[in-house]
Amino acid sequence: MFVNYRNNIYGICDVWDRGVEFVTRRTQRLLKDSMITSPPFFPEHLAPFQGIKRIVKEDLGNQSGLLIPLGDGFEIKINAAHAPQRQNFSCAHEIGHTFFFEEGGISLIKRIKIEKGETVGNNWLENLCDISAAELLMPSLIFSKYAAKYKFNIIALTPLSNIFNTSIDATSIRLCDFISKPCYVARLVLDRSEELGDLKLRATWLTWSRRRMPSKSSRLLFKPKLLGQKIGMLKALRTDKPIYSREWMGIVNFRGYCRIWSQSFSSGSQRFVISFIFPECDN
């Protein structure tokens, strides 16, 4: 799961934790109802259990998916222009939205909007549906057992992505949550604004393990600044093997040496690097 629950005499500590607990519990119940016990967990096989009558694939422009309420259930539209693994996540995300048409979900999102405001409430709703999608496609207990076979190392990303039929991005974010020590995970691409011969990487997104939700953003920080030479990351760009390095980095509020696991995926103009970054917090 994405958040450590801190219980007090009132139960779940705040409205965000309450939301995570709600979508996780509902997703796990849906999986139990489906009686599907091994990966991959295809969302179209799970959709009928939430009253989804049909899933339509068409060009949605910039949108990944839509949930359309019907008189007797729902219809999901998925962007046909996206890769199959992204379509799977989009479909699972829209299934998560159906939970907020139920009594518990309606009252929860109403409370979030009262406490945090309409804009934050809508942002949190989308993030809660992402959490639900991750749990639906990569259920905690099952995913952790597979990841443990690879000792939760970066070498697990390709096999886990294949086993669960999920993108490398989604799989890396999910794996980050099961790593016991503090960890950042970043996706980097070649900075093509730089001149030839001076290769540099820029981060497209960044997150970290069991991250608390800020009030006005998603779980991902987009276009974050990573300070440092990124030597291991650049080396990973040139090979298909995982690269392990130790170097100084500035990342969010941390400045100091980090242990870094990096690996490249895809090829050509689509090539990118995933890096797991472990701050040496005693420095």
DAPERA-V773052 format. One line per field, one symbol per residue. ss: DSSP state (@ for helix, = for strand, . for the rest). phi: phi as a letter, one per 20 degrees, with the letter a starting at -180 (. if undefined). psi: psi as a letter, one per 30 degrees, with the letter a starting at -180 (. if undefined). A space follows every 50 residues. Layout:
ss->???
phi->???
psi->???
//
This chain:
ss->......==..==..@@@@@@@@@@@@@@@@@@@@........@@@@@@@@ .=======......======..=======....@@@@@@@@@@@@@@@@@ @.@@@@@@@@@@@@@@.@@@@@@@@@@@@@@@@@@@@..@@@@@@@@@.. .....@@@@@@@@@...@@@@@@@@@.......=======.......... ========............==...==...@@@@@@@.....======== =..============..@@@.========....
phi->.ecfedecfenffbffgfffffffffffffffffmedbfedffffeggfd meebcddbfdmeeeabddfdfcqbcddcfffefgfffgfffffffgfffe degffffffffgfffdnfffgfffgfffffffffffecggfffffffffd lleffffffffffelcffgffffffgfdefegbeccdccfeffefgncfc dceebbbbflffeffcbefeeelfedepelfffffffebeefddbcbfbd bleecrececdcbebmblfefbddceddfefef
psi->lfkkkjkafgbkeleeeeeeeeeeeeeeeeeeefgkfklljkffffeffg gjelkkkljgbfkelkkjklegblkkkkjfflleeeeeeeeeeeeefffg fleeeeeefeeeeeefleeeeeeeeeeeeeeeeeeeeikeeeeeeeeffg hhlfffeeeeeeefhlleeeeeeeeefgkflkklkkkklkjffllkfikl kkkelkalkhkkklfglafkjkhlkjklfheeeeeefflglkkklklklj jcgkjakkkkkkkllalbffklkkkkkjkifg.
//
